[in-house]
Amino acid sequence: MTANGHLDCFEPELVVIPCGSRKLGRRAPAGDLYVGSYHRACRRAAEALEPGRLLILSARYGLLDLDDVIEPYDTPHGAADSITADALLEQARQRGVVLRGPVVALGGARHVSLVRAIWPEALTPLAGTRGMGEQMARLAALRTGRAGSRSYSADRESVTPVNGTIEQPSVHVPPGG
């Protein structure tokens, strides 16, 4: 199996999803704080994979369980006060998830880069997408169980058809969503 083989053939031990820029305006559990459509789509896809554990990678706070209560913030990945790979590794050690596997990372390039600093072999089913619409379509496919119609290649980071065709689900992405 390649690093991004069929995600429907196993239950991942850990799925790490991105935070989001759209948040509630008050202190809340991490699982409730992020209200943007992209975060929600990642979460629904992650839950469909039935992982042993689901964590949110916050640009400010690092690894969060869904019930970790945090304050809203406005820190993007890569900002001066954002989480670093070294801090993330320490958090992973503290949470006992460093040696877990298989790990699935759902999210964009900066998110995946941080995840792979801790779990270099993490599966990245959104790799090779060419924009938000394509990512949302893949997330919908993961959620609805059509991930088995694709193979995700870590070497080329692109979609390779398994049965000769690639079915793209229709996903409506509202403007600004």
Residue, then its C-alpha position, 0 to 999 in steps of 0.5 A: m500500500t502506498a502512503n495514501g492507499h485506499l482509506d476505506c480499507f482500514e480504520p485510521e488510529l488518528v485523523v488530524i483536521p485543520c482549524g478554521s478562520r471562521k470561529l464563534g466569538r466566545r470561548a468554547p470547546a474546540g469541536d464547537l468553536y470552528v464554524g467554517s464550511y471547510h473545517r466542518a467538511c473536514r470533520r465530517a469526512a474524518e468522522a466517516l473514517e471512524p478513527g480511533r482518535l480525532l484531533i484538530l490542529s489549531a494554528r495557535y494552540g496546536l493539537l486539540d481534542l474536540d472537548d478542549v475549551i479554548e478562546p477564539y483567536d486570529t492566528p493563521h498557520g505560518a504567523a509569528d505566534s503560530i504553532t511550530a513543529d517542535a511545539l507540536l511534537e512535544q504536544a503529541r508526546q504529551r497526548g500519547v499520539v507520537l507513535r500512532g498509526p496509521v495517521v490521516a491528515l486532512g487539510g491544506a499544504r501548511h496543515v499537512s506540512l506540520v502533521r508530516a513533521i510529526w508523522p512523516e508517513a501520514l496519509t494525505p487524501l487531499a494532496g494534489t488538489r487544485g483548489m477549494g472546490e476539488q478539496m471539498a469534492r474529495l472530502a464529500a467522497l470520503r464522507t459518503g464512502r466513495a474514497g475506494s474509487r481512488s488511490y492517492s499516490a504520495d509520490r506524485e501527490s495526485v489522484t490515480p484512477v483505480n478502475g479507469t475512471i475518477e468519479q467527481p461528486s457534485v459539490h456546491v461551495p457557496p461564495g466566501g465559504 
